[in-house]
Amino acid sequence: MNWSFRPAILHLADSYDRRSFRADVGAGLTVGFIALPLAIGFAIASGCTPAQGLWTAIVGGFLITVLGGSKFQIGGPTGAFVPILAGVVAVHGFAGLALATMMAGLMLILAGLFKLGALLRYIPFPVVAGFTSGIAVIIFLGQIPSLLGLSLHDVQHAPEIFLETVRHLPEIQWPTALTGAIGLLVVLLLPKLTRRVPAAIVAVAITTALVAFLHWPVETIGSKFGELPSTFPGWHLPTFTLPDLRALMGPAFTIAALGAIESLLSATVADGMTDTRHDSNSELIGQGLANFIVPLVGGFAATGAIARTAANIRSGARSPVAGLVHAASLLLFVLVAAPLTKHIPLAGLAAILMGVALRMAEWSTFRETWRGSRADFATLLTTFALTILFDLTIGVSVGLLIGVVLFVKRMEDISHVSLLTPDDDPEHDGSLSLRGKEVPEGVVLFRFEGPLFFAVVAKLEHVLRTYTGRPKIIIFRLRHVPSIDASALHALEIAVSKMQHDGVRILLTAVQPQPMKALTASGLTKKLGPDSFCRSIDDALLLANQLLAEAPPRVP
């Protein structure tokens, strides 16, 4: 197998100059400011500490930039991971999350090495939009208790969080709720006025100042987690047993799949904004290496962040250097100003995450899909509902299953096997058409159209079984059959054997490459004989006339 790994940073243009560097520095600093509160907020929402979130953004962001296949990708903790990571931490603790993240990293590396990056393009859009919107609802509901100052214990699923929040409404801490409301207004309204200043930073600054100067009794990072250390985290080598690996295989696969989807979506968005092309397999390998290494410094799952990547481009980024500056700016903050984060109120961070959730939700997609295919809308709605009611794994699994079934049904609807006569041939192109041509007595033609696969076998068997004539020659026109699978091939082999047993000669016309390869591999080409394959209807009719002239009369 030809394995290739080409990180985008290796293709830094020879024309890279001081002007490009200044643009990258400006973009990197901007996205670093944006990433700072998000890294802390996503960490807390995932059941981790603010320091772990920052180191995930620093080390994960650096490695994804250096090792990934996209020029503009900004990596770090993201909202899509929150429900999954919080669930793992609740059951297995942070040690379990670290191990699951490393396992996910290995899965991503293998996916990239085996060139599976392109396969993610085949996940139906309604499934992606459904689980993305479901995750947005989970994040939004999960932050309401922090926004209102409520303490809910041992509540993980979104429906339970909603019901418990309603039940504890009389216990609202009004200073906390007011702080959170102010932060949420800033997050929602400031982008409508200007995008030059990151709304998340402004929300953190305003809510922190309110709590500090007015001495409101609001829970802060310092009161809950203590002061963030201004030192390097050191190495954290996880210990594990074989039962640990078994228990975490499912969560690890979910983390890998979600990380792959989000990173490649982010890279695709970046391509659309910059007219570039990313290397999907190198991106997966880079994401995998980053996720394998980040837990060693106390971090957790990281992936490409769509919003931060888009902000990086809008801020003028020219190359992966902007991603390096983003990571360096976060590192500088940790080493110099980390103690300042102890004053940040958790309600302010909750407001930021609720704003992220509102931007994540694909609400317009619901309306657009409703106007289109009802089947696609059902897939979208089912994935959305199951993600909220149960979890991401169930939502995506069922959504994919529905998507596959609908795809099979659509392919089955466009695949046909029918008797072909000069009067009903839809083809009008000379030698490719039967119109206006004489079909000798004893010759019957069947027209195949669309892919022949397991769902079409019943049609194939029905048409061949219900034909009651006794032809001497049967011609199968396969010009419009792009592919054939094992089930349809088996049905065709049975039909051919029965026809040959009855003394019927079989001719095939215009067989495409994939069906021809399958027929050859199965031995059916040899069974029919090389002279049984014709380029066109004209050639098949000419050969049929010759065979009829040479054939002895059939004994009744």
ChimeraX attribute file (.defattr): number of C-alpha atoms within 10 A of each C-alpha:
attribute: neighborCount
match mode: 1-to-1
recipient: residues
	/A:1	6
	/A:2	6
	/A:3	10
	/A:4	13
	/A:5	17
	/A:6	16
	/A:7	22
	/A:8	24
	/A:9	18
	/A:10	12
	/A:11	12
	/A:12	13
	/A:13	10
	/A:14	6
	/A:15	7
	/A:16	11
	/A:17	9
	/A:18	9
	/A:19	10
	/A:20	17
	/A:21	16
	/A:22	15
	/A:23	17
	/A:24	26
	/A:25	22
	/A:26	19
	/A:27	24
	/A:28	30
	/A:29	22
	/A:30	23
	/A:31	28
	/A:32	28
	/A:33	18
	/A:34	21
	/A:35	30
	/A:36	21
	/A:37	24
	/A:38	27
	/A:39	24
	/A:40	26
	/A:41	27
	/A:42	29
	/A:43	27
	/A:44	22
	/A:45	23
	/A:46	26
	/A:47	18
	/A:48	22
	/A:49	22
	/A:50	25
	/A:51	23
	/A:52	23
	/A:53	28
	/A:54	30
	/A:55	27
	/A:56	31
	/A:57	34
	/A:58	29
	/A:59	26
	/A:60	33
	/A:61	30
	/A:62	24
	/A:63	24
	/A:64	33
	/A:65	32
	/A:66	22
	/A:67	23
	/A:68	35
	/A:69	30
	/A:70	31
	/A:71	30
	/A:72	31
	/A:73	35
	/A:74	37
	/A:75	32
	/A:76	32
	/A:77	31
	/A:78	26
	/A:79	24
	/A:80	26
	/A:81	25
	/A:82	22
	/A:83	24
	/A:84	21
	/A:85	28
	/A:86	22
	/A:87	18
	/A:88	21
	/A:89	17
	/A:90	16
	/A:91	10
	/A:92	17
	/A:93	15
	/A:94	22
	/A:95	19
	/A:96	24
	/A:97	27
	/A:98	31
	/A:99	25
	/A:100	32
	/A:101	30
	/A:102	26
	/A:103	23
	/A:104	31
	/A:105	30
	/A:106	21
	/A:107	23
	/A:108	31
	/A:109	25
	/A:110	16
	/A:111	21
	/A:112	26
	/A:113	19
	/A:114	15
	/A:115	19
	/A:116	15
	/A:117	21
	/A:118	12
	/A:119	10
	/A:120	14
	/A:121	12
	/A:122	7
	/A:123	15
	/A:124	17
	/A:125	14
	/A:126	26
	/A:127	27
	/A:128	22
	/A:129	23
	/A:130	30
	/A:131	29
	/A:132	23
	/A:133	29
	/A:134	29
	/A:135	27
	/A:136	28
	/A:137	20
	/A:138	27
	/A:139	28
	/A:140	20
	/A:141	20
	/A:142	26
	/A:143	22
	/A:144	20
	/A:145	23
	/A:146	24
	/A:147	27
	/A:148	23
	/A:149	23
	/A:150	19
	/A:151	12
	/A:152	13
	/A:153	8
	/A:154	8
	/A:155	13
	/A:156	15
	/A:157	18
	/A:158	23
	/A:159	16
	/A:160	15
	/A:161	21
	/A:162	16
	/A:163	10
	/A:164	17
	/A:165	21
	/A:166	11
	/A:167	10
	/A:168	13
	/A:169	13
	/A:170	9
	/A:171	12
	/A:172	16
	/A:173	16
	/A:174	15
	/A:175	17
	/A:176	25
	/A:177	21
	/A:178	18
	/A:179	26
	/A:180	28
	/A:181	19
	/A:182	18
	/A:183	28
	/A:184	26
	/A:185	15
	/A:186	22
	/A:187	25
	/A:188	19
	/A:189	11
	/A:190	18
	/A:191	14
	/A:192	8
	/A:193	8
	/A:194	10
	/A:195	11
	/A:196	10
	/A:197	14
	/A:198	18
	/A:199	23
	/A:200	28
	/A:201	18
	/A:202	15
	/A:203	26
	/A:204	25
	/A:205	16
	/A:206	17
	/A:207	27
	/A:208	24
	/A:209	15
	/A:210	15
	/A:211	20
	/A:212	15
	/A:213	8
	/A:214	9
	/A:215	10
	/A:216	13
	/A:217	13
	/A:218	23
	/A:219	17
	/A:220	20
	/A:221	22
	/A:222	17
	/A:223	14
	/A:224	12
	/A:225	14
	/A:226	14
	/A:227	17
	/A:228	21
	/A:229	14
	/A:230	16
	/A:231	11
	/A:232	11
	/A:233	14
	/A:234	9
	/A:235	11
	/A:236	14
	/A:237	13
	/A:238	13
	/A:239	10
	/A:240	11
	/A:241	7
	/A:242	7
	/A:243	9
	/A:244	14
	/A:245	15
	/A:246	9
	/A:247	13
	/A:248	20
	/A:249	16
	/A:250	14
	/A:251	21
	/A:252	28
	/A:253	19
	/A:254	19
	/A:255	28
	/A:256	28
	/A:257	18
	/A:258	21
	/A:259	27
	/A:260	27
	/A:261	20
	/A:262	20
	/A:263	27
	/A:264	29
	/A:265	18
	/A:266	25
	/A:267	30
	/A:268	20
	/A:269	17
	/A:270	23
	/A:271	16
	/A:272	11
	/A:273	12
	/A:274	15
	/A:275	9
	/A:276	13
	/A:277	15
	/A:278	20
	/A:279	20
	/A:280	24
	/A:281	28
	/A:282	26
	/A:283	31
	/A:284	34
	/A:285	32
	/A:286	30
	/A:287	34
	/A:288	33
	/A:289	23
	/A:290	34
	/A:291	35
	/A:292	26
	/A:293	20
	/A:294	28
	/A:295	28
	/A:296	18
	/A:297	18
	/A:298	23
	/A:299	31
	/A:300	33
	/A:301	32
	/A:302	29
	/A:303	34
	/A:304	31
	/A:305	26
	/A:306	23
	/A:307	18
	/A:308	23
	/A:309	23
	/A:310	20
	/A:311	21
	/A:312	28
	/A:313	22
	/A:314	14
	/A:315	20
	/A:316	18
	/A:317	26
	/A:318	23
	/A:319	24
	/A:320	27
	/A:321	24
	/A:322	33
	/A:323	31
	/A:324	23
	/A:325	22
	/A:326	32
	/A:327	30
	/A:328	19
	/A:329	21
	/A:330	27
	/A:331	22
	/A:332	13
	/A:333	18
	/A:334	23
	/A:335	14
	/A:336	13
	/A:337	14
	/A:338	19
	/A:339	16
	/A:340	14
	/A:341	21
	/A:342	19
	/A:343	21
	/A:344	24
	/A:345	30
	/A:346	30
	/A:347	33
	/A:348	32
	/A:349	30
	/A:350	28
	/A:351	31
	/A:352	29
	/A:353	26
	/A:354	25
	/A:355	22
	/A:356	21
	/A:357	23
	/A:358	17
	/A:359	14
	/A:360	21
	/A:361	19
	/A:362	18
	/A:363	13
	/A:364	10
	/A:365	17
	/A:366	18
	/A:367	11
	/A:368	11
	/A:369	18
	/A:370	16
	/A:371	10
	/A:372	10
	/A:373	10
	/A:374	11
	/A:375	15
	/A:376	21
	/A:377	21
	/A:378	17
	/A:379	26
	/A:380	28
	/A:381	24
	/A:382	20
	/A:383	31
	/A:384	28
	/A:385	16
	/A:386	21
	/A:387	29
	/A:388	23
	/A:389	16
	/A:390	13
	/A:391	22
	/A:392	24
	/A:393	21
	/A:394	15
	/A:395	26
	/A:396	24
	/A:397	15
	/A:398	18
	/A:399	29
	/A:400	19
	/A:401	14
	/A:402	20
	/A:403	22
	/A:404	14
	/A:405	12
	/A:406	15
	/A:407	13
	/A:408	15
	/A:409	14
	/A:410	11
	/A:411	17
	/A:412	19
	/A:413	12
	/A:414	11
	/A:415	20
	/A:416	18
	/A:417	22
	/A:418	16
	/A:419	15
	/A:420	18
	/A:421	17
	/A:422	15
	/A:423	10
	/A:424	10
	/A:425	15
	/A:426	12
	/A:427	12
	/A:428	11
	/A:429	9
	/A:430	13
	/A:431	14
	/A:432	18
	/A:433	16
	/A:434	23
	/A:435	17
	/A:436	11
	/A:437	15
	/A:438	10
	/A:439	16
	/A:440	13
	/A:441	11
	/A:442	15
	/A:443	19
	/A:444	20
	/A:445	23
	/A:446	18
	/A:447	19
	/A:448	20
	/A:449	17
	/A:450	20
	/A:451	22
	/A:452	27
	/A:453	20
	/A:454	17
	/A:455	17
	/A:456	23
	/A:457	19
	/A:458	11
	/A:459	16
	/A:460	21
	/A:461	16
	/A:462	12
	/A:463	14
	/A:464	16
	/A:465	10
	/A:466	8
	/A:467	11
	/A:468	7
	/A:469	8
	/A:470	14
	/A:471	17
	/A:472	20
	/A:473	23
	/A:474	20
	/A:475	23
	/A:476	24
	/A:477	25
	/A:478	22
	/A:479	19
	/A:480	15
	/A:481	21
	/A:482	16
	/A:483	19
	/A:484	20
	/A:485	15
	/A:486	14
	/A:487	15
	/A:488	21
	/A:489	20
	/A:490	15
	/A:491	17
	/A:492	19
	/A:493	17
	/A:494	12
	/A:495	16
	/A:496	18
	/A:497	15
	/A:498	12
	/A:499	19
	/A:500	13
	/A:501	10
	/A:502	12
	/A:503	14
	/A:504	18
	/A:505	19
	/A:506	21
	/A:507	22
	/A:508	22
	/A:509	21
	/A:510	19
	/A:511	22
	/A:512	15
	/A:513	12
	/A:514	14
	/A:515	19
	/A:516	18
	/A:517	14
	/A:518	17
	/A:519	21
	/A:520	13
	/A:521	11
	/A:522	15
	/A:523	11
	/A:524	18
	/A:525	17
	/A:526	13
	/A:527	15
	/A:528	18
	/A:529	11
	/A:530	10
	/A:531	11
	/A:532	18
	/A:533	20
	/A:534	20
	/A:535	15
	/A:536	20
	/A:537	23
	/A:538	17
	/A:539	14
	/A:540	22
	/A:541	22
	/A:542	14
	/A:543	16
	/A:544	24
	/A:545	17
	/A:546	11
	/A:547	14
	/A:548	16
	/A:549	10
	/A:550	9
	/A:551	10
	/A:552	8
	/A:553	8
	/A:554	7
	/A:555	4
	/A:556	3
